[in-house]
Amino acid sequence: MASVLYYDVIDKPMVTEKSMESMGDKKYTFLVHPDANKTMIKDAVEKMFDGVKVKKVNTMNLEGKKRRRGLVQGKTAQRKKAIVQLTEDSKDIEIFAGL
């Protein structure tokens, strides 16, 4: 496994109805690098966003979905999702502010 730097850990934020509802509890959902662990995700979030303190990180591996195009069958890529909970005294993450 190649070393994953902190700016490579977070791929993009995940914006769904469920993730938008949980932002009131200071929980933010991100798609992350499949080789990243919880401590790497915590460090990446705290370095990328100023004034943010992470309380807890939950991760889950998402299997690829089966897809079919005519006679050809295949699967989409596997992904990893992280739900990051911030402490009560930390600032909100700015990329979710206008949503």
C-alpha positions in Angstrom: 0.0 0.0 0.0 1.4 3.4 -1.0 1.3 6.1 1.7 -1.8 8.2 1.5 -1.4 11.9 2.4 -4.0 13.9 4.2 -5.2 15.7 1.1 -5.8 12.4 -0.7 -7.9 10.9 2.1 -11.1 12.8 1.5 -12.5 12.3 -2.0 -15.7 14.4 -1.8 -18.6 15.2 0.5 -21.7 13.1 0.2 -24.9 15.1 0.0 -28.0 13.1 0.5 -31.2 13.7 2.4 -30.0 11.6 5.3 -26.6 13.3 5.5 -28.3 16.7 5.4 -30.5 15.9 8.3 -27.6 14.7 10.4 -25.7 17.9 9.9 -27.8 19.4 12.7 -26.0 17.1 15.1 -22.6 18.1 13.6 -22.2 14.9 11.7 -20.8 15.2 8.2 -20.5 12.4 5.5 -17.6 12.0 3.1 -16.5 9.5 0.5 -12.9 8.6 1.5 -9.9 6.7 0.1 -10.5 2.9 0.5 -7.2 2.4 2.3 -7.8 5.2 4.9 -8.4 4.3 8.5 -10.2 6.3 11.2 -7.1 8.1 12.5 -6.1 9.2 9.0 -9.6 10.5 8.3 -9.7 12.4 11.7 -6.3 14.0 10.9 -7.3 14.9 7.3 -10.5 16.7 8.5 -8.8 18.6 11.2 -6.0 19.8 8.8 -8.2 20.7 5.9 -10.8 22.7 7.8 -9.8 25.4 10.3 -11.2 25.3 13.8 -12.7 21.9 13.4 -12.3 19.2 16.2 -13.3 15.7 15.5 -15.0 13.7 18.2 -15.7 10.4 16.5 -15.4 8.8 13.1 -17.5 5.9 11.8 -16.5 4.2 8.5 -18.2 1.7 6.3 -17.2 -0.1 3.1 -19.8 0.0 0.3 -19.8 -2.9 -2.1 -20.1 -2.2 -5.8 -23.6 -2.6 -7.3 -24.3 -5.2 -10.1 -24.9 -3.5 -13.4 -25.8 -5.0 -16.7 -25.6 -3.6 -20.2 -27.0 -6.1 -22.7 -25.3 -9.4 -22.2 -22.3 -7.9 -20.4 -22.5 -8.0 -16.6 -20.2 -6.2 -14.2 -20.0 -4.3 -11.0 -19.4 -0.7 -10.1 -16.3 0.3 -8.0 -16.2 -0.3 -4.3 -16.3 2.8 -2.1 -15.7 3.8 1.5 -17.9 6.2 3.4 -17.0 8.0 6.6 -19.4 9.8 9.0 -17.4 12.4 11.0 -18.9 13.8 14.2 -17.5 17.1 15.5 -17.3 18.2 19.1 -19.8 20.8 20.4 -17.3 23.6 20.6 -15.9 23.2 17.1 -16.8 25.3 14.1 -19.1 24.0 11.3 -17.5 22.9 8.0 -17.9 25.7 5.4 -18.5 23.6 2.3 -21.9 22.5 3.8 -22.9 26.1 4.8 -24.8 27.1 1.7 -26.7 23.8 1.4 
